[in-house]
Amino acid sequence: MRLRHSLAAAAGAAVLTLTVPGSACAAEGDFRYTYIDSTGEEEQATLHDPDSGECIMLAEAAREYDQPPAHSPRNRTGSYAIVFTNADCSGDEFTLRPHTGGASERLKMRSVMFS
């Protein structure tokens, strides 16, 4: 009888393990960039531990019709960062290495995705 209860408990634990979703993957570290605010001043923004595999719109630069693109990215995460010239991770792209990847103000971007 005890063996049957032990087997049932083990089977129940296995089912729970398989059905509970895992935690979301994140690119650990910071991704920094520069943008122009509504008064025309340059400001810095940081994405801390951004989600991996998802397109991230840079809120300060996503609207092409009334916001200039962001620039000067610094990838200090543990993942590759792919920056895109357009919103929705479209347009031309450029890959920044983990931990040390960066680019100058000539690289314009509106969205990013981490591997």
Secondary structure, DSSP 4 states (H G I P E B T S, - for coil): -HHHHHHHHHHHHHHHHHHSPPPPPB--EEEEEEEE-TTS-EEEEEEESPBBSS-EE-TTT--TTTSPPEEEEEEEESS-EEEEEEGGGEEEEEEE-TTTEE--TT-EESEEEE-
